[in-house]
Amino acid sequence: MRTEAAVAVRPVGVSAYLRHWSSIGQLALILLVVHVYQLEGVPFTKVLWLAAGGFLVSIALPLHYRLPLFTCVSIAAVFVVFGLADGAWLIALGLTLIAICHIPIALRLRIALLVLAGAGLAMLRMNLVGSPWSAAIWPILGSMFMFRLVLYMRALKSEQGERTWWSSLAYFFMLPNVAFPLYPVVDYQTFRRTHFDADEAAIYEQGILWISRGLVHLVLYRFVYYNLLNDPADVARLSDVVQLMFATFLLYLKVSGQFHLIVGLLHLFGFRLPETHKLYYLAHGFTELWRRINIYWTDFMMKTVFYPMYFRVKRLGPAMAVGLSTAAVFVTTWLLHSYQWFWLRGGFPMTWPDALFWGILGALVVRGALKELRAAKAPKRSAGGWDRRMGLQAAATFFAFCLLWSLWSAESVGQWLWMLASAADIDLKGIALLLAIFGVVALLGGFDWEASKRAASSRWRQPWVRSMASLMFLLVISWPAIRDLGPQSWDRALASLQETGLNVQDAAKHHRGYYEQLDVRGQINAVVADSQVDRSQWLDAAQAGIIRTREDAVERDLNPSLNLVWNGNTFTTNAFGMRDQEYSLQKPAGTYRIALLGPSHAMGNGVADGETFEHLVEQRLNSELAGTDQRKFEILNFAVDGFTMPQQLAMLEDRVLQFAPDMVIVTHYHRGRAMTETYIGKVTWKEIPVSEDLRAILARAGIDHVDRGSVPIPTEIGRALARTLGLQPRMPQGEFEARVRRISDEVNDWALERVATVARDNGAVPAVLALNAVIDDAPAEVPNIEAIRRAQFLVFDLFDVFPAEDRALLRVAPWDDHPNAMGHQVIADALYTQLIGALPPEQLQNRTHE
């Protein structure tokens, strides 16, 4: 039933704009905030502008036109984000599923047809059968139909109230969904029932408030992600453990922020949906937490699992019925989260961290539910002061859930146990962090915020006041002048709020936790940004047949005598497997020979023969420095895609010294540490023999080898016991990564110092070329600089050689940060200038011109 306010005559035309001027003004501020912070990517920005335009039209229309308008705007958003072809396929697939729901046959037969249709789509999702549309539409199609179909069919079964095709289409294609694969499970009956069922001005104000709250959550998420989040492999003491668990749970701000945005936008079109999250960080128990976090999911589980199960087993008694029904909810939730993963990511993971998380959480919620069942009904709380018992309950629940959440976010149980074991190394910072977090949560959790909200009557509690305060705060802290008021750390923290890329750890790993891995909007962004670019034929070096693997410390090198086209560029190697012209093993008389070692950007990924900076510098040296006495310069390019510093050392000893170089240049770059960690993993996994020095470093870190057929045992004691029982234990991947992380810098230091020694012992000058790919945030200092100084290398510092304003023009492709031909020319010019300053005086005597 609609309320009296809802059926009252609403102003239309110009009078509607005058009445809702506050909401219109705040929506303009929201657009500005999203632009300033570049929140949620290009698709969301397009959808937000479309929603703003639709809102301005909607408020001037009579009520009966507003649902059709919302539906049309939602359909238009599909085409705006995905383009004509993919958009048409998404809509066609959706309409087919909706049509099956309304075939005039028995309900069970319609359900069977939906299951068959779902199975067919699943085969397409798994690429068992080719599909004519882009893979980017799968996450959106899945989020529109994987759970909503259940609620829709449930509503059709009861057929409560009048149903129209407009409401059905609006429900499945609802406007914000096209920009958010992670989407709240909106109930169909609630969706229809709440459409303009109250005063529209109040609905709009509430929507604006929730949008502004969502923006605050998303900006806070960025602060956590860029400033607080550490990597499990870096955890070494109590403070690291506390920081990781606290920050990992705070990452959920992204989900709550997105859900507030989504429901707020729906309010702008009159859908007065309930809140999706409610003070979940301050819950006073796990049962209360389950009710407060992702409320729509809880409601979905109650309607589809808990109540049906409860009424089936209620004859067993209230306690048993509640316990069994709650347990069924969590088993189903575990399975459905894997089902959700399938439609959004394409896999169907069933991991031990996943099972343990849902099992333990389910047990705690069951325990809380039974406790509530036995307890007397609690009186309604008054808006009083701080309550010690409530505060302690909130802090205990928060810390326990942080512990559970860190388990769910871990890559393996072994990694999680290894991380927790580091807490035994107690430090003062760790104790201070524990006390600070406990104190803040206990202080805030000791107040009954809901009771305070009910008692408050001040105008400062009005939605528009709170939303305006939030929006203005976000705009103020975005000003450069505000950033300049504090120290450098303050400036960096505020600057990070406007970052849009991966943080340092995820730049290497590309994932973080369950919800972060489900945030697949990068695929959608790629469709929007690169819709005119064909990336399907883009090959890496291994796919192109350029790389061959080895069973020694070099591990990989280039196939010799190649002549092929790779990603549109000629790629030639000589008889010695160098990306270079043919050279004699014997150095010609009067020749100054330089050996260049390095990874892919030194090898020349993405450029043709003759365009690499090595070739350009060699050409210029011979053009400008060669004299009449036939003096000549040769730069031999031994670089290989993916090479680390230990591999450059191995190549020096294996092949380079045969060419009697006068100078040896190794290339060092910003990902050198991460690449070395990967290399150590490869040589230990393959049991590749390495030098005694490197083996000693690995042994000191407790790293032996990773036997593929062995059993993962998470502790040293456990592995010792396993050996006693005759088992072959294996170090868990998470622990292995953590141990490697702690020695990777030492390994690079050793490799650098060994390069310098070997080069000098063989009459060559050792040099380091500090060179990054074309990245936006080059580190300020060259890694391992102390080892470089100790070994007295010549240093050619090109760490930040690419001008900031030109970087986009100097990359091979938007998705490939290797330097293109212009980028290699930039490198060549800078390297030539520094190189001639380092050459022996006798090599400069016959310069032809300055």
TAFENVEN-V505068 format. One record per helix or strand of 2 or more residues. SS is the DSSP state (2 for helix, 1 for strand). FROM is the first residue (numbers start at 0). TO is the last residue. If there is no record, write none. Layout:
# TAFENVEN-V505068
SS_FROM_TO / SS_FROM_TO
This chain:
# TAFENVEN-V505068
2_3_6 / 2_13_18 / 2_20_36 / 2_40_57 / 2_62_100 / 2_106_124 / 2_136_144 / 2_147_157 / 2_164_171 / 2_174_178 / 2_187_192 / 2_199_227 / 2_231_233 / 2_237_249 / 2_252_266 / 2_279_281 / 2_285_291 / 2_294_315 / 2_317_344 / 2_351_373 / 2_387_408 / 2_412_423 / 2_427_444 / 2_448_454 / 2_458_460 / 2_462_476 / 2_479_482 / 2_487_495 / 2_503_508 / 2_512_517 / 2_520_528 / 1_546_548 / 1_555_557 / 1_562_565 / 1_568_571 / 1_590_595 / 2_599_602 / 2_612_623 / 1_631_636 / 2_644_653 / 2_655_658 / 1_662_667 / 2_671_684 / 2_691_699 / 1_710_712 / 2_715_723 / 1_728_730 / 2_732_760 / 1_764_770 / 2_784_789 / 1_793_797 / 2_803_809 / 1_810_812 / 1_815_818 / 2_820_835 / 2_840_842
